[in-house]
């Protein structure tokens, strides 16, 4: 039986889980540096990055599990591995004082306004991957997709809910990047730092919950065996 509350939970699970990992606000300064603050470049790049992210999320949600099955990796192991990665990322964000290596590399290389062709080339690397939808996002998406029910009707309904959740997540990414210069000016450096730290703590908690769920499932399998 398909319950609306369950579908709503599935829909919201995607943005609630992934947005703290993606942290588009934290990547907004690098995005602005890439476009040089040019309005047209900002508009074009934010739209292309949003499209790229949508397909990355869909692939991770619906195909990632089958790729893991091909290599004989169980779902509880995926949850534990993804949880460890998320928790480590959150811990690193909480204790870091500088940008990571990817952001530093982009900052060093971007000292001028990019042409339209250069903006298109950079829409996937490094902005989409690994800056926006990196390994942590992909691991979390696979873990979410692993929870899809096997019954056909429930699968279709929940798959639609996950897709809408991905659309909502990508919409937030687009809006943040599209208005990145304005947001950064209004929030300020201190506000951005506080927001990043709060999101990092949420990410740490999500990682621990993934680890706990995977460990509980492994224990259940061991007990049943």
C-alpha positions as CSV (number, residue, x, y, z in Angstrom):
1,X,0.0,0.0,0.0
2,X,1.4,3.4,-1.1
3,X,1.1,6.0,1.6
4,X,1.5,9.7,0.8
5,X,3.5,10.4,4.0
6,X,6.1,7.8,3.0
7,X,6.4,9.3,-0.5
8,X,6.8,12.8,1.1
9,X,9.5,11.4,3.4
10,X,11.3,9.9,0.4
11,X,11.1,13.1,-1.6
12,X,12.5,15.2,1.3
13,X,15.2,12.6,2.1
14,X,17.1,13.6,-1.0
15,X,17.6,17.3,-0.4
16,X,17.9,17.0,3.3
17,X,20.6,14.4,3.0
18,X,22.5,15.8,0.0
19,X,22.4,19.5,0.4
20,X,24.6,19.6,3.5
21,X,27.1,17.4,1.6
22,X,26.9,19.5,-1.6
23,X,27.0,22.8,0.4
24,X,26.4,25.0,-2.6
25,X,26.8,28.1,-0.5
26,X,30.3,27.0,0.6
27,X,31.2,26.5,-3.1
28,X,29.7,29.8,-4.2
29,X,32.9,31.8,-3.8
30,X,34.8,29.4,-6.1
31,X,31.9,29.5,-8.6
32,X,32.0,33.3,-8.6
33,X,35.7,33.3,-9.1
34,X,35.3,30.9,-12.1
35,X,32.8,33.3,-13.8
36,X,34.6,36.4,-12.7
37,X,31.3,37.8,-11.5
38,X,30.1,38.3,-15.1
39,X,26.2,38.2,-15.1
40,X,25.9,36.3,-18.4
41,X,28.6,33.8,-17.5
42,X,27.0,33.3,-14.1
43,X,23.7,32.6,-15.7
44,X,25.0,30.2,-18.3
45,X,27.3,28.3,-16.0
46,X,24.7,27.9,-13.2
47,X,22.2,26.4,-15.6
48,X,24.7,24.0,-17.1
49,X,26.0,22.9,-13.7
50,X,22.4,22.3,-12.5
51,X,21.8,20.1,-15.6
52,X,25.1,18.2,-15.0
53,X,24.3,17.7,-11.3
54,X,20.8,16.4,-12.1
55,X,22.2,13.6,-14.3
56,X,24.9,12.7,-11.8
57,X,22.3,12.4,-9.0
58,X,19.9,10.3,-11.2
59,X,22.7,8.0,-12.2
60,X,23.9,7.5,-8.6
61,X,20.3,7.0,-7.3
62,X,19.1,4.5,-9.8
63,X,22.2,2.9,-11.4
64,X,24.8,3.0,-8.6
65,X,23.3,0.0,-6.7
66,X,23.5,-2.2,-9.7
67,X,27.1,-1.3,-10.4
68,X,27.9,-2.3,-6.8
69,X,26.1,-5.6,-7.2
70,X,28.2,-6.2,-10.3
71,X,31.3,-6.0,-8.1
72,X,29.7,-8.0,-5.3
73,X,29.4,-5.1,-2.8
74,X,26.5,-5.5,-0.3
75,X,24.2,-2.6,0.6
76,X,25.1,-2.5,4.3
77,X,28.7,-2.1,3.3
78,X,27.8,0.7,1.0
79,X,25.9,2.5,3.9
80,X,28.9,2.0,6.2
81,X,31.4,3.2,3.7
82,X,29.3,6.1,2.6
83,X,28.7,7.0,6.2
84,X,32.4,6.9,7.0
85,X,33.1,9.2,4.0
86,X,30.4,11.6,5.0
87,X,31.4,11.7,8.6
88,X,35.0,12.3,7.7
89,X,34.0,15.1,5.3
90,X,31.9,16.7,8.0
91,X,34.7,16.4,10.6
92,X,37.2,17.9,8.1
93,X,34.9,20.8,7.4
94,X,34.4,21.4,11.1
95,X,38.1,21.6,11.7
96,X,39.4,23.2,8.5
97,X,40.4,26.8,8.4
98,X,41.2,27.0,4.7
99,X,39.6,25.8,1.5
100,X,40.3,22.3,0.3
101,X,42.8,21.5,-2.4
102,X,40.2,21.6,-5.2
103,X,39.0,25.1,-4.2
104,X,42.6,26.3,-3.9
105,X,43.5,25.0,-7.3
106,X,40.5,26.8,-8.9
107,X,41.3,30.0,-7.1
108,X,44.9,29.9,-8.3
109,X,43.9,29.3,-11.8
110,X,41.1,31.8,-12.1
111,X,42.5,35.4,-12.4
112,X,40.4,36.7,-15.2
113,X,36.9,36.6,-16.7
114,X,36.4,33.4,-18.7
115,X,35.0,33.3,-22.2
116,X,31.7,31.5,-23.0
117,X,33.6,28.5,-24.4
118,X,35.8,28.3,-21.4
119,X,32.8,28.4,-19.0
120,X,31.2,25.5,-20.9
121,X,34.4,23.5,-20.6
122,X,34.5,24.0,-16.9
123,X,30.8,23.3,-16.3
124,X,31.6,19.7,-15.4
125,X,35.1,19.8,-14.0
126,X,35.8,21.2,-11.5
127,X,32.5,22.9,-10.7
128,X,30.1,19.9,-11.1
129,X,32.6,17.3,-10.1
130,X,34.2,17.2,-7.6
131,X,33.3,20.6,-6.2
132,X,29.5,20.2,-6.2
133,X,28.6,16.6,-6.6
134,X,31.7,14.9,-5.3
135,X,32.4,11.4,-4.0
136,X,30.5,12.0,-0.8
137,X,27.4,13.1,-2.7
138,X,27.6,10.1,-5.0
139,X,28.1,7.7,-2.1
140,X,25.1,9.1,-0.2
141,X,22.9,9.0,-3.4
142,X,23.8,5.3,-3.9
143,X,22.9,4.6,-0.3
144,X,19.5,6.4,-0.7
145,X,18.8,4.6,-4.0
146,X,19.6,1.3,-2.3
147,X,16.5,1.7,-0.1
148,X,14.1,1.6,-3.0
149,X,11.4,-1.2,-2.6
150,X,11.4,-4.1,-5.0
151,X,7.6,-4.3,-5.5
152,X,6.9,-2.7,-8.9
153,X,4.2,-0.3,-7.8
154,X,6.1,0.9,-4.8
155,X,9.3,1.1,-6.8
156,X,7.7,3.4,-9.4
157,X,6.1,5.6,-6.8
158,X,9.3,5.9,-4.7
159,X,11.5,6.4,-7.8
160,X,9.3,9.3,-8.9
161,X,9.6,10.8,-5.4
162,X,13.4,10.4,-5.5
163,X,13.4,12.1,-8.9
164,X,11.4,15.0,-7.6
165,X,13.7,15.2,-4.6
166,X,16.7,15.4,-7.1
167,X,14.9,18.2,-9.0
168,X,14.4,20.1,-5.7
169,X,18.1,19.6,-4.8
170,X,19.3,20.8,-8.2
171,X,16.9,23.8,-8.1
172,X,18.6,24.9,-4.8
173,X,22.0,24.4,-6.4
174,X,20.9,26.5,-9.4
175,X,19.4,29.3,-7.3
176,X,22.5,29.5,-5.1
177,X,24.9,29.6,-8.0
178,X,22.7,31.9,-10.1
179,X,22.7,34.5,-7.3
180,X,26.1,33.7,-5.8
181,X,27.5,37.2,-6.0
182,X,24.5,38.8,-4.4
183,X,24.3,36.1,-1.6
184,X,27.9,36.4,-0.8
185,X,27.7,40.2,-0.5
186,X,24.7,40.0,1.8
187,X,25.8,37.1,4.0
188,X,29.4,38.3,4.3
189,X,32.5,36.3,5.2
190,X,31.5,35.6,8.8
191,X,28.0,34.5,7.8
192,X,29.3,32.2,5.2
193,X,31.7,30.7,7.7
194,X,29.0,30.1,10.3
195,X,26.7,28.5,7.7
196,X,29.4,26.2,6.5
197,X,30.2,25.0,10.1
198,X,26.5,24.3,10.7
199,X,26.1,22.3,7.5
200,X,29.3,20.5,8.4
201,X,27.8,19.4,11.7
202,X,24.6,18.2,10.0
203,X,26.8,16.3,7.5
204,X,28.7,14.6,10.4
205,X,25.4,13.5,12.0
206,X,24.1,12.1,8.7
207,X,27.3,10.1,8.2
208,X,26.9,8.6,11.7
209,X,23.3,7.7,11.0
210,X,24.4,5.9,7.8
211,X,27.1,4.0,9.6
212,X,24.6,3.0,12.3
213,X,22.0,1.8,9.8
214,X,24.6,-0.3,7.9
215,X,26.0,-1.8,11.1
216,X,22.5,-2.7,12.4
217,X,21.7,-4.4,9.1
218,X,25.0,-6.3,9.1
219,X,24.3,-7.5,12.7
220,X,20.8,-8.6,11.6
221,X,22.2,-10.6,8.7
222,X,24.9,-12.2,11.0
223,X,22.2,-13.0,13.6
224,X,19.9,-14.6,11.1
225,X,22.8,-16.6,9.6
